[in-house]
Amino acid sequence: MANTYLDVSTIAAEALPLLADQMAMLPLVHRGFDNEFGSPKQKGDTIQIEKPQNFTTVDGSVDISGSYQDITETAVNLQLNVQRSVAIEITAKDLTLSVPDFTRKFTAGAVVALGEYVNQDILGLYTDIPYWYGVSGTTPDALEDIALARKVLQDNKCPSNLRSLVMDNSAEAEFLTLDALVKVNEAGTNRALREAAIGQVYKIGMYSDGQVKTHTAGGYAALTDLTSDGIQTIGATTFNVASTAGASTASVVVGDIFTIETGAAAGQYVCTAAATAVAGDIALTIYPALRGATATIDTVAFADETAGAHVANLMFQKNAFALGMAPLAAPVGGANGSVMTANGMSISVTLDFDITTYKNIMRFDILYGVKTLYPELACRLLG
């Protein structure tokens, strides 16, 4: 009796739901895809995704004419700039395995690796976020840390639903030992103690993720005391600062965060471009644009000027970040391929024979892009 071989469409059908399960950030962020999701794409293509509405409230006890908020179908471009692949060598005998056995031996490991990369890229969007609470280099360990990071979101008028805090393992360990979270109290359960599951705190879903990023700051340790070079303009996204120490080799990198502590533009900002000081002056490209009134900026202080780095734990509302995926074009020629799509997700499985090595090669591929939609709906909780 002839052997029955697994086909790539069956393997792809098994791989897609497994991929979704491996992306811890997937249910926590906005999922967007264009109306032509079924049309194949390639790396570098751009799709349009629907941008969720972000409304604000006004005082309803007074005349609200002039405060109407338009409901418009807005879309943003999202570039599919990441194609990740896992290639494995298999034999004809492997293709005679049952579906569960093949999944256990090959598919599960491949999608775990793919899912980890997607997760990392979403967490890497922290570099867009200018808002933070905490002390660089110090792991948050108190309910007050959560409450004050939450205040940052509140001050930015962030919607109160669908909020999450994704923290590194060190922060999770600190929170899991808090009496307020492990005792049988108002919640009526000691689940945090029994299952190491924190659940919700202050209506914020609490999650740990070993892939939370650590931000290594630029070399601006010598720029502890910075002053701006002259009068700045409201709405400007660049300005020059000078070091009182005259450091000529200082630098900033994308994601460096700083506070304008005094002056009309006081607030928190993030560097959106790398820069190196020239003769002690350094040009900062920033988000958001300078706020307040036109005035001299007296002091600029970087969050990492002492520790040099921070863990970028993220507290955010779902619409802060977006993930978009698209199907890859099916192979042409001799290769046997299948593309499986569902619920805005897609995975490609391709089987081919390498004549030069006389081996069967199977590869799993995904195509995706990530984007920050609303920086104001996120906050770094420094660790």
C-alpha positions in Angstrom: 0.0 0.0 0.0 1.4 3.4 -1.0 2.2 5.9 1.6 -0.1 8.9 2.2 1.9 12.1 2.3 0.9 15.3 4.2 0.2 18.2 1.9 1.3 21.8 2.5 -2.3 23.1 2.8 -2.9 20.8 5.7 0.3 21.9 7.4 -0.5 25.6 6.8 -4.0 25.1 8.2 -2.5 23.7 11.4 0.2 26.4 11.6 -2.0 29.5 11.4 -3.9 29.1 14.7 -0.7 28.0 16.4 1.0 31.3 15.2 -1.8 33.3 16.8 -1.3 31.6 20.1 2.4 32.4 20.1 2.0 36.2 19.9 1.5 37.4 23.4 1.0 41.0 22.2 -1.5 40.0 19.5 -4.8 40.4 21.5 -3.5 43.5 23.2 -3.0 45.8 20.1 -5.1 47.0 17.2 -5.3 44.5 14.4 -5.6 46.2 11.0 -5.7 45.0 7.4 -6.9 46.5 4.2 -10.1 45.5 2.2 -8.0 43.5 -0.2 -6.5 41.2 2.4 -6.7 38.2 0.1 -4.5 39.8 -2.5 -0.8 38.7 -2.3 1.8 41.1 -1.2 5.6 41.2 -1.0 8.1 42.8 1.4 8.1 46.6 1.1 4.5 46.9 0.0 2.2 49.3 1.8 -1.3 48.6 2.9 -4.0 50.9 4.4 -5.4 49.9 7.7 -8.4 51.5 9.5 -7.3 53.8 12.3 -9.6 53.5 15.3 -11.4 56.6 16.5 -10.1 58.3 19.5 -12.8 60.5 21.1 -12.5 63.0 24.0 -15.2 64.1 26.4 -16.5 67.7 27.1 -18.6 69.2 29.8 -22.1 68.2 28.9 -23.8 70.6 31.3 -23.0 73.6 29.0 -23.6 74.5 25.4 -21.5 71.9 23.4 -22.0 73.6 20.0 -18.5 73.8 18.5 -17.4 70.7 20.3 -18.8 68.1 17.9 -16.4 65.4 16.9 -16.5 64.2 13.3 -16.8 60.5 12.7 -14.7 59.9 9.7 -13.3 56.7 8.2 -9.6 57.3 8.6 -6.9 55.1 7.3 -3.2 55.1 7.8 -0.4 53.5 5.7 1.4 50.6 7.2 4.4 49.2 5.4 4.9 45.5 5.3 8.6 45.7 5.9 9.2 42.5 7.7 9.3 39.0 6.2 10.4 36.3 8.6 11.1 32.7 7.6 11.9 29.4 9.2 13.4 26.8 6.9 13.7 23.1 7.9 15.0 20.0 6.3 12.5 17.1 6.1 12.4 13.7 4.6 9.8 11.8 2.7 9.2 9.7 5.8 8.5 12.9 7.8 5.6 13.7 5.4 4.0 10.3 6.3 3.6 11.3 9.9 0.2 12.0 11.3 -0.9 15.7 11.5 -0.4 15.9 15.3 3.0 14.2 15.1 4.2 16.5 12.3 2.9 19.5 14.2 4.7 18.5 17.4 8.0 17.7 15.6 8.2 20.6 13.1 5.3 23.1 12.8 5.0 24.1 16.5 8.7 25.0 16.8 8.6 27.0 13.5 5.6 29.1 14.5 7.1 29.7 18.0 10.1 31.3 16.4 8.0 33.3 14.0 5.7 34.5 16.8 8.6 35.6 18.9 9.8 37.9 16.2 6.4 39.6 15.8 6.2 40.0 19.5 9.6 41.6 19.7 8.8 44.1 16.9 5.6 45.2 18.6 7.4 45.7 21.9 10.1 47.6 20.0 7.6 50.4 19.3 8.4 51.8 22.8 10.9 54.1 21.0 7.9 56.1 19.7 6.6 56.8 23.2 7.7 60.1 24.9 5.7 59.6 28.1 7.0 57.7 31.2 7.0 57.2 34.9 9.6 55.7 37.1 13.3 55.8 37.7 15.7 54.6 35.1 17.5 51.5 36.2 15.2 50.8 39.2 12.6 48.0 38.9 9.1 49.1 39.7 7.9 47.3 42.8 4.9 49.1 44.3 1.2 49.6 43.5 2.1 53.3 43.5 4.2 52.7 40.4 1.2 51.3 38.5 -1.1 54.1 39.8 1.3 56.9 38.7 2.0 55.3 35.3 -1.8 55.1 34.9 -2.0 58.8 35.8 0.2 59.6 32.8 -2.5 57.9 30.6 -5.3 59.7 32.4 -3.6 63.0 31.9 -3.4 62.3 28.2 -7.1 61.5 28.1 -6.5 57.8 27.3 -9.7 55.7 27.1 -10.1 53.7 30.2 -11.0 50.4 28.5 -8.6 47.8 27.0 -5.6 48.9 28.9 -2.6 46.6 29.5 0.7 46.6 31.3 3.4 44.4 29.8 6.4 44.1 32.0 9.7 42.2 32.2 10.2 39.2 34.5 11.9 41.3 37.2 9.0 43.6 37.5 6.5 40.7 37.6 8.5 39.1 40.4 8.3 42.3 42.4 4.5 42.7 41.9 3.8 39.0 42.6 5.2 39.4 46.1 3.1 42.4 47.1 0.8 41.6 50.0 -2.0 43.7 48.4 -2.0 41.3 45.4 -1.5 37.9 47.0 -3.7 38.1 50.0 -7.3 36.9 50.0 -8.9 40.4 50.2 -11.4 42.4 48.2 -10.9 40.2 45.2 -11.8 37.1 47.3 -9.0 34.9 45.8 -5.4 34.1 46.2 -4.9 33.3 42.5 -1.9 35.5 42.2 -0.1 33.4 44.9 -1.3 30.0 43.6 -0.9 30.6 39.8 1.5 33.5 39.5 -1.2 35.3 37.7 -1.7 38.9 38.7 -4.8 39.6 36.5 -6.2 43.1 36.5 -5.1 46.0 38.7 -6.8 49.3 38.5 -8.7 48.0 35.4 -5.3 47.3 33.7 -4.5 43.8 32.5 -1.1 42.7 33.8 1.2 40.6 31.7 4.8 39.5 31.8 6.9 39.0 28.7 10.6 38.0 28.6 10.9 40.0 25.4 10.3 43.4 26.9 13.0 45.7 25.6 15.9 47.3 27.4 16.7 50.8 26.0 20.4 51.6 25.9 20.7 55.4 25.8 23.0 57.6 23.7 26.2 58.8 25.1 25.0 62.0 26.7 26.2 61.4 30.3 28.3 64.6 30.0 25.2 66.6 29.1 23.6 66.6 32.5 23.0 70.3 32.4 21.6 71.4 29.1 20.3 74.7 28.0 18.7 75.6 24.7 20.4 77.8 22.2 18.1 80.8 22.2 14.4 81.3 21.9 12.4 78.3 20.7 9.2 78.3 18.6 5.9 76.7 19.7 5.3 73.7 17.4 8.9 73.1 16.5 10.0 69.5 16.2 13.8 70.3 16.3 15.9 72.5 18.6 19.5 72.8 19.6 20.8 72.4 23.1 24.3 73.1 24.5 26.2 71.4 27.2 27.6 73.5 30.0 30.4 71.0 30.1 31.1 71.5 26.4 31.1 67.8 25.6 31.8 67.4 21.9 31.2 63.7 21.6 27.8 63.4 23.2 25.0 61.7 21.2 21.4 60.7 21.3 19.7 57.6 19.8 16.1 57.0 18.7 14.0 56.4 21.8 16.0 58.5 24.2 13.6 60.3 26.5 14.0 63.6 28.3 12.2 66.3 30.2 12.2 70.0 29.6 12.0 70.8 33.3 11.7 74.6 33.2 10.5 77.0 30.6 7.4 77.4 28.6 7.8 74.1 26.8 8.0 72.0 30.0 7.0 68.3 29.5 8.2 64.9 28.4 9.7 64.3 24.9 11.3 61.5 22.9 14.2 61.7 20.4 13.0 60.5 17.0 16.4 60.7 15.2 20.0 59.9 16.2 22.3 62.9 16.5 25.9 63.6 17.7 27.1 66.8 19.3 29.2 69.2 17.3 31.4 71.5 19.3 29.2 70.9 22.4 25.9 71.6 20.6 23.5 68.8 19.7 20.4 69.1 17.5 17.4 67.2 18.9 14.6 65.9 16.7 11.6 65.3 18.9 8.1 64.2 19.5 5.7 65.8 20.4 6.3 69.2 19.0 7.3 71.9 21.5 4.4 72.9 23.7 3.5 76.0 25.6 4.6 79.5 24.5 7.5 80.8 22.7 10.3 81.1 25.3 13.7 80.0 26.3 14.1 76.4 27.5 16.1 76.6 30.7 16.9 72.9 31.5 16.8 69.6 29.6 17.3 66.4 31.6 17.5 62.9 30.1 15.8 60.0 32.0 18.9 57.8 31.5 21.6 60.3 32.2 22.6 58.4 35.4 21.7 54.7 34.7 22.5 54.8 31.0 19.6 52.4 30.2 16.1 51.4 31.2 13.7 48.5 30.8 10.8 49.7 28.7 7.8 48.2 30.4 4.8 49.4 28.6 1.4 50.5 29.8 -1.0 51.2 26.9 -4.4 51.2 25.5 -5.1 48.8 22.7 -5.3 51.5 20.0 -1.8 52.8 20.8 -0.2 50.2 18.5 -1.1 48.2 15.4 -0.1 45.0 13.7 -0.8 44.4 10.1 -0.2 41.1 8.2 -0.7 40.2 4.6 -0.5 37.0 2.5 2.6 36.3 0.5 2.3 35.4 -3.1 2.2 31.6 -3.7 5.3 30.2 -5.3 5.4 29.5 -9.0 7.4 26.8 -10.8 8.2 23.5 -9.2 7.7 24.4 -5.6 4.6 23.3 -3.8 3.1 26.0 -1.6 0.0 27.0 0.3 -1.0 30.4 1.9 -3.5 30.3 4.7 -5.3 33.4 5.8 -7.9 34.1 8.5 -8.9 36.9 10.8 -6.3 39.3 9.4 -3.5 36.8 9.8 -1.6 34.9 7.2 1.2 32.2 6.9 2.8 30.6 3.9 4.2 27.1 3.8 6.4 26.0 0.9 7.9 22.6 0.1 10.7 22.3 -2.5 13.5 20.0 -3.4 17.1 21.3 -3.4 18.8 19.5 -6.2 22.3 20.7 -5.2 22.0 19.0 -1.7 19.4 16.4 -2.6 17.2 17.5 0.3 13.6 18.4 0.8 13.3 21.9 2.3 10.1 23.3 3.9 9.8 26.9 4.9 7.3 28.8 6.9 6.9 32.5 6.1 5.0 35.5 7.4 4.8 39.1 6.1 3.8 41.9 8.4 4.4 45.4 9.7 3.9 47.2 13.0 3.1 50.8 13.7 2.4 53.3 16.6 -1.0 54.9 16.0 -1.5 57.0 19.1 1.7 57.7 21.2 -0.5 59.5 23.8 -2.2 56.2 24.6 1.0 54.6 25.9 3.4 55.1 28.8 6.8 53.6 29.6 7.1 52.3 33.2 10.8 52.5 33.6 12.8 49.6 35.1 
